[in-house]
Amino acid sequence: MSRLRFAAALGVIFCNGAALVAAAAFTAAAHVAAPRENPAVFATRIVQLIAENRYADAWTSLYPAHQQVAPRAIYVGCERRSPIPGHLASVHVLRVYDAPAALGGGRFVHSEAVVMRIEISAGEAVAMPPVVVKHTLHAVPVHGRWRWILPAWRLEEYRAGHCPGG
């Protein structure tokens, strides 16, 4: 076998080997153990914490890269500037589906999108109709646990050094 043909054959073997290693790594990443907790239960708990203005508790389950952009003291301080008025009357999960979640900076990660109907009541003492919103929370698996991500516009506000909405 000539040296040229031998080198070409080695090139094919190494390229195929690299492709197999890459494919194996992708497959392994795709089969990382998902969190045992139902993503709908996780998302509902996060909504409850935020609706109760328990921002420090909610922050502990925030996606790690978002925790770096919005450190605990800053996140809690900013969120306390505009607390949720009233109380959480109900949370109904409408749909859960696989979806890529934007992490900012053009990065995306696998998530479970949890679409919820959230009703906030002003309370019996105030004669106002409840506020109803439809919200999608993205639950992202990290080391066997669900983490939630900030909506893109809120993340950008924190990244710019501003409290969201003010």
C-alpha positions in Angstrom: 0.0 0.0 0.0 1.5 3.4 -0.9 2.1 6.0 1.8 -0.6 8.2 0.3 -3.3 5.5 0.3 -2.2 4.5 3.8 -2.5 8.1 5.1 -5.9 8.4 3.4 -7.1 5.2 5.0 -6.0 6.4 8.4 -7.7 9.7 7.8 -11.0 7.8 7.1 -10.6 5.7 10.3 -9.8 8.7 12.5 -12.7 10.8 11.0 -15.1 8.0 11.5 -13.8 7.4 15.0 -14.2 11.0 15.8 -17.8 11.0 14.5 -18.5 7.9 16.6 -17.1 9.6 19.7 -19.1 12.7 19.0 -22.3 10.7 18.4 -21.7 8.8 21.6 -21.2 12.0 23.5 -24.4 13.5 22.1 -26.3 10.3 22.9 -24.9 10.3 26.5 -25.9 13.9 26.9 -29.4 13.2 25.6 -29.8 10.4 28.1 -28.8 12.3 31.2 -31.1 11.3 34.0 -34.1 13.7 34.1 -35.2 15.0 37.4 -37.7 12.7 39.1 -40.1 15.6 40.1 -42.8 16.3 37.6 -42.0 19.6 35.8 -45.6 20.8 36.3 -45.3 20.4 40.1 -41.9 22.2 40.1 -43.3 25.1 38.0 -46.4 25.4 40.2 -44.2 25.6 43.3 -42.0 28.4 41.7 -45.2 30.4 40.8 -46.4 30.0 44.4 -43.2 31.2 45.8 -43.1 34.3 43.5 -46.8 35.0 44.1 -46.1 34.9 47.9 -43.2 37.3 47.3 -40.7 34.7 48.6 -38.1 35.7 46.1 -35.1 34.3 48.1 -36.7 30.9 48.1 -37.5 31.0 44.4 -33.9 32.2 43.6 -32.4 29.0 45.0 -34.0 27.1 42.0 -33.0 29.6 39.4 -30.8 28.4 36.6 -27.1 28.7 37.7 -26.1 31.0 34.9 -29.0 33.3 35.6 -28.0 33.3 39.3 -24.7 34.7 38.2 -26.4 37.5 36.2 -28.9 38.2 39.0 -27.1 37.4 42.3 -29.5 36.6 45.2 -29.3 40.0 47.0 -29.8 41.9 43.7 -32.6 39.6 42.6 -34.4 39.8 45.9 -34.0 43.5 46.2 -35.2 44.2 42.7 -38.2 41.9 43.0 -39.3 43.4 46.3 -39.6 46.8 44.6 -42.7 45.5 42.8 -44.2 42.7 44.9 -47.2 40.7 43.7 -50.3 42.4 45.1 -53.0 40.2 46.5 -52.7 36.5 46.7 -52.5 33.5 44.5 -56.1 32.3 43.9 -55.2 29.4 41.5 -52.6 27.9 39.2 -53.7 25.5 36.5 -51.2 23.7 34.3 -52.6 23.8 30.8 -49.8 22.1 28.9 -46.3 20.6 29.3 -44.0 20.1 26.3 -40.4 19.8 25.2 -39.0 23.1 24.0 -35.7 24.8 23.7 -35.3 27.6 26.2 -33.3 30.8 25.5 -30.5 31.4 28.0 -29.5 34.7 26.5 -26.5 35.4 24.3 -27.8 33.1 21.6 -27.6 30.0 23.8 -30.4 27.5 24.1 -30.9 24.5 26.3 -33.5 21.7 26.5 -36.4 22.5 28.7 -39.9 21.4 29.6 -42.2 24.3 28.9 -45.0 24.5 31.4 -47.9 26.6 30.3 -50.0 27.8 33.2 -53.1 29.8 33.9 -52.4 31.9 37.0 -55.1 33.8 38.9 -54.2 36.5 41.4 -57.0 37.8 43.7 -56.9 41.2 45.4 -58.7 39.6 48.4 -62.2 39.7 49.8 -61.8 43.2 51.2 -61.2 44.7 47.7 -64.0 44.5 45.2 -61.8 43.9 42.1 -62.0 41.1 39.7 -59.0 38.7 39.8 -56.1 39.2 37.4 -55.6 36.2 35.2 -52.5 35.6 33.2 -51.2 32.8 31.0 -47.5 32.2 31.6 -44.9 29.7 30.4 -42.2 28.7 32.8 -39.2 26.8 31.4 -38.0 24.0 33.6 -34.4 23.1 32.8 -32.8 19.9 34.1 -29.5 20.6 35.9 -27.7 17.7 37.8 -30.9 15.8 38.3 -33.0 18.8 39.5 -35.3 21.2 37.7 -34.2 24.9 37.5 -36.2 27.7 36.1 -35.0 30.5 33.9 -35.8 34.2 33.8 -37.8 35.5 30.9 -35.5 37.0 28.3 -36.5 40.6 28.9 -35.9 40.3 32.7 -32.6 38.6 32.1 -31.5 41.5 29.8 -32.5 44.1 32.4 -30.5 42.3 35.1 -27.6 41.9 32.7 -27.7 45.7 32.0 -27.5 46.4 35.7 -31.2 47.5 36.1 -34.0 46.1 38.1 -36.7 44.8 35.7 -39.6 47.1 35.2 -38.1 50.1 36.9 
